[in-house]
Amino acid sequence: MSIAQNVAAIRARMDAAARAAGRDPAEILLCAATKMNDADRIREAVAAGVDCCGENRVQELTAKQPLGAYEGRPVHFIGRLQTNKVNKVVGKVELIQSVDRTELLEAVNRAALRLGLRQQILLEVNIGAEPQKGGFSPGQTLELAAGMAAYPGLFLRGLMAIPPVSEKKGDNCKYFAKMRNLYIDIADKKYDNVSMVCLSMGMSDDFEDAISEGSTMIRVGTAIFGARPYQLKTT
């Protein structure tokens, strides 16, 4: 199937999952996870109607952005970001979804202040408490959200999570439900520098479960572009 056909099929599944959960499908955005896909393939996904593009790697973002790969759609950063590469991302993307540690939070804030802007971010939550993964605990997330006024270069727009690898459909619903409850808890508090509009969770294998539990954005790569890896082109 073509990229356009894949996007149409995903949209149909998103619609069905949303309606089964009593939700409006228009509430849920489709982020194309574009890692290891060249500019031409990304442009195909944009033309097919994805809502935004998400890059995992700084070197891919900086190579593909000048080529107009994401033109017509916002670009997000969704991968692990090293503090020494913050300056290549802040101000270059609409949203950094993967702020997963205090050191990075502070580095992004400093970079944004130097540029005279407010960088929109999500806090990444290690909802499965997996030692090999980055991300804040739910308790740390609550504390950081309450203290966002101390980061004038940032604007917290929501939360992101990658739950444990699931054995079968439905296994991750408990993690998605915990994320929804955390998201709602923070949204209800009306903190400064916080406007909770994005709960980013769900990928190719589990996005229907994520939608059933309240996701407002799914990040899909393989189901759009096919199995990785691809040879990245720069032209």
DOTORTI-454073 format. One record per atom (N, C-alpha, C): x, y, z. Coordinates in steps of 0.02 Angstrom, whole numbers, plus 50000, padded with zeros to 5 digits. Example, Ala and Ser with C-alpha at 12.3 -4.5 7.8 and 13.67 -1.06 7.14 Angstrom:
2
506604971650390
506154977550390
506604983550390
506424988850354
506844994750357
506455000250394
//
This chain:
235
500424994050000
500005000050000
500445006350000
500185011549971
500545017849969
500505021450036
500915026550045
500875030550107
500185033650114
499915036150060
499245039250062
498715034050083
498765027950057
498295022750076
498385020850150
499005020650172
499125019050242
498835024350289
498935030650271
498655036050312
497895035650313
497585034250256
496855033650254
496615027850298
496975022250297
496785016550338
496855018150412
497385021750430
497475023650501
496925028450522
496755033150479
496215037850495
495555034050508
495425028950468
494815025050477
494825021450544
495395018750563
495465015350628
495415020350685
495705026250678
495645031450729
494925033450739
494565034250683
493865036250686
493455030950723
493565024650706
493185019250738
493345018850812
493975019550830
494175019050901
493885024850941
493895030750911
493615036550946
492865035750957
492515033750905
491785033050910
491595027550959
491985022150961
491855016751009
491935019151081
492365024151091
492485026951158
492035032951173
491585034451126
491135040151136
491485046851128
492005046951087
492395053051077
492305055651006
492455062050998
492445065150932
493125063750899
493145060450841
493785059050807
494195065250794
493875071050788
494245077250775
494675079350834
494575076350892
494975077950952
495675074950949
495785070350903
496405066350904
496825067950842
497455069650853
497915071450799
498365065550782
498545065350719
499005060150694
499685063250680
500185061150719
500865063450711
501255057950674
501535059650616
501935054850578
502635054650607
502835048950633
503515048050660
503975046550601
504375051450583
504715051550518
505445049150520
505645046250574
506335043750580
506525039150523
507105040650492
507395036550439
506985036550375
506575041750367
506205042650305
506445049150272
506555048950207
506835054750173
506295060050161
506525065750135
506085071550125
505495069950079
505625066050026
505085064449979
504535060450013
504715055550053
504215051450086
503835055450139
504175060050172
503835064250220
503335068850185
503535071550128
503075075750090
502455071750069
502545065450053
501965061150037
501495060550096
501765059750156
501355059250216
500985065750230
501335071350220
501015077850229
500445078750180
500565076950117
500045077450066
499445072850082
499585067350116
499055062550133
498635064950192
498875070250227
498445073150278
498635071850350
499265069850364
499455069250435
499435076250466
499355076550531
499275083050565
499935086350582
500455082350594
501115085050609
501625079550597
502265081550598
502805076850589
503235076850652
503485070950671
503895070450730
504565067350714
505105070950729
505785068250717
506095065850782
506465060250777
506805057450835
507525059650842
507835061650786
508545062950786
508695070050762
509135073350799
509305080250783
509605080750713
510055075950696
510395076350631
509905075550574
509365071750584
508855071150531
508445077550526
508265080350582
507895086650582
508275092050545
508915092850561
509305098250531
509455096950457
509465090550437
509585088950366
508955089850325
508385087950352
507765087850312
507375094450314
507455098350367
507075104450372
507235109450316
507885110450297
508025115050242
507755112650174
507595106250169
507335103450107
506575104450101
506275107350153
505555108250152
505165101850163
505475096950197
505155090450206
504495091050243
504445095650291
503855096150334
503385101750313
503525104850256
503165110950237
502415109650236
502045113950269
501325113350273
501075110250336
501535107450377
501335104450440
501845106350494
501625106750557
502105107950611
502575102050619
503185103450643
503655098050658
503785098050732
503785092150761
503915091050832
504565087050840
504875087650898
505435083250914
505175078150964
505265071650948
504955066450989
505455061351017
506105062351002
506615057651026
506995060251086
507455056151110
507875058251167
508345063751143
508335069351179
508715075251159
509305076251207
509905076451179
510495077751219
510535085251233
510775086951292
510795094051311
511265098051266
511795094851239
512255098551196
511975099751126
511375097151112
511055098351047
510415102451052
510285104951112
509675108851124
509615114751077
510175118251065
510165124251024
509955122850951
510025116550930
509835114850862
509085113150855
508745112950913
508045110950913
507585116650938
507795120050991
507385125351019
507265130850968
506645132650959
506465137750909
506405135050839
506625128850828
506585125750761
505985121150754
505685119350810
505095114850810
504545118150850
503935116350833
503365119050870
503345116250940
503505109850948
503415106551012
503975101451023
504275101551082
504735096251103
504335091651149
504195085651125
503765081051162
504135077151215
504785076751210
505175071851248
505625074951302
505365079951338
505755082751394
505705077851452
506245074251464
506215068351508
506645068751570
506975074551583
507395075251642
507485082651657
507625084051720
507685091051742
508245094651706
508805091251696
509375094251661
509165096851592
508775092951557
508535094951491
508035100651495
507595100351544
507105105651554
507455112351563
507975112351604
508345118451617
508725120851556
509015116251518
509385118051458
508935120951404
508345118151396
507865120751347
507625127651368
507515128551433
507305135151458
507835140451444
508465138851458
509005143651446
509065145451371
509015140351329
509075141551257
508495145851232
507895144651257
507315148551237
507385155851259
507625156851320
507715163651344
508225167451303
508755164051283
509265167251240
508965169651174
508475165751149
508165167451085
507565172151094
507385173451156
506815177851169
506145174751151
506075168251162
505445164851146
505245160151202
504645157551195
504405152351241
504325145951201
504715140951220
504685134551184
504135130151214
503685127851172
503165123251195
503465116251205
503275113151261
503545106551278
502995102051305
503145095551303
502785090551342
503275087551391
503035085451449
503445081651495
503345074251480
503895070751470
503865063551458
503825059851525
503335055551532
503215051951594
503405044551585
503805042051631
503985034951631
503445031251669
502875030451636
502275028051670
502325020751691
502775016951658
502875009951678
503435008951727
503745014551751
504305014251798
504855009451775
505025009951710
505535005651681
506225008651691
506685005151723
507335008051739
507755009751678
507635006551622
508035007851562
507775013751522
507215016651542
506915022151505
506985028751543
507035034251503
507005040851532
506285042651548
506225048551577
505555050951593
505465052151668
504995056451684
504855058051753
504345053151782
504375052151847
503845048351880
503215052651882
502635049651894
502025053751900
502095059051956
502405057252012
502485062052065
502935067852045
503485066352012
503925071651988
503575076051937
503165073051895
502795076851845
502325081851877
501975079751929
501535084251965
501915090151995
502495088652024
502905093952055
503165098852002
503395096251946
503645100651893
503095105051864
502525102151853
501965106051826
501785111751874
501785110351938
501625115451988
502145121051989
502765119551968
503305124451971
503505127251904
503075126751853
503265128951786
503375136551781
503115140251829
503225147451829
503965149251835
504365144551861
505085145651869
505455144851802
505105143051749
505405142051683
505065146751633
505235153151633
504875157951590
504995156951515
505485152951497
505605151551426
505215145651400
504805142651443
504435136551424
503685137551431
503315133451395
502585133151402
502395125851400
502165123251455
501975116151460
501295115151428
501285110951375
500675109751338
500355102951351
500705098751390
500415092151403
500935087051422
500755080751411
501175075051431
501265070151374
501805066451377
501955061151328
502175054951366
502025049051338
502255042851369
502345037451317
502825033051332
502935026851294
502885021151345
502315017751349
502235012551400
502655006351383
502685001551429
503064995451415
502804991851353
503254988151321
503064984151263
502524979151285
501974979051248
501414974851268
501434968151232
501204963151267
501174956351239
500554955451195
500014958751214
499394958051175
498974964351180
498494965051135
498064970851134
497724971651201
497714977751225
497394979351288
497854979551348
498464976651341
498924976351398
499104983351424
499144988151379
499374994851399
498814999551420
498204997151420
497645001551437
497725004351508
498005000351553
498075002751622
498575008451626
499105008251585
499585013751584
499285019951552
498925018951497
498605024551464
498095027951510
497735023851550
497245026751597
497595030751651
498165028351676
498545032151726
498785038751697
498995038651634
499215044851601
498625049751595
498045047251576
497455051651570
497295054851637
497315050951690
497155053651756
497655058951778
498305057751763
498825062551780
498725069051740
498575068251677
498455073951632
497875078251657
497325074951675
496735078551699
496885082051765
497255078551809
497425081451874
497815087951865
498305087951821
498695094051809
498265099451776
497865097551728
497445102351692
496965105951740
496725102351790
496245105251837
496555110451883
497225110551888
497555114851937
497655122051912
497635123251847
497715130051819
498385133251839
498925129651829
499585132251846
499815137451795
500265141951817
500585146751771
501045143051723
501075145551661
501505142551608
501275135551589
500645133951603
500375127251588
499705128051554
499625124651498
498975124151465
498935117151435
498595112751468
498595105651449
498135104451390
498425103651332
498025102451271
498245096151235
498795093051256
499055087351219
499245081651266
498935075851254
499115069651287
499355064951233
500015064651223
500325061051167
500485053951189
500095049251165
500225042251182
499875037751131
500205032151117
499955027551067
500375027651005
500595021750983
500995021050923
500685015750877
501055013550828
500765009150777
500395003150805
500675000150857
500394993850883
499834994650934
499765000750962
499295001351018
498895007851017
498875011350960
498555017950962
497805017550973
497485012150954
496755011650967
496615011151042
497035007351078
496955007051151
497085013951182
497585017551156
497745024151182
497165028951171
496855028551112
496275032851098
495705031251145
495605024851159
495065022851204
495155025651274
495775027051292
495925029551359
496075037051361
495965040551306
495995047851309
496555051251272
496965047651233
497495050851195
497225056351149
497595061951145
497405067151098
497885067451039
498425063451042
498905063150986
499235056350986
499225053150928
499585046850920
500195047950876
500735044250889
501355044950851
501455038550812
501395038850746
501385032850705
501925033150652
502355028150651
502875027850600
502795021850554
502885015850582
502875009750541
502215008950502
501655010350534
501015009350500
500905014250443
501285019750442
501255024450386
501775022850333
502395021950355
502965021550309
503205014550295
502985009650333
503245002850327
503825001750375
504084995650374
504604993750421
505234997650408
505574999750463
506225003050458
506764997650455
507384999350438
507625006150422
507585007650348
507615014050334
507685016550266
508365020150261
508625020350202
509235024250191
509035031550184
509255035750230
509075042750230
509415046350171
509015050050132
509275054050078
509305061350101
509735065250070
509785072250086
509605076650027
509335073649975
509105077549918
508395075549900
//
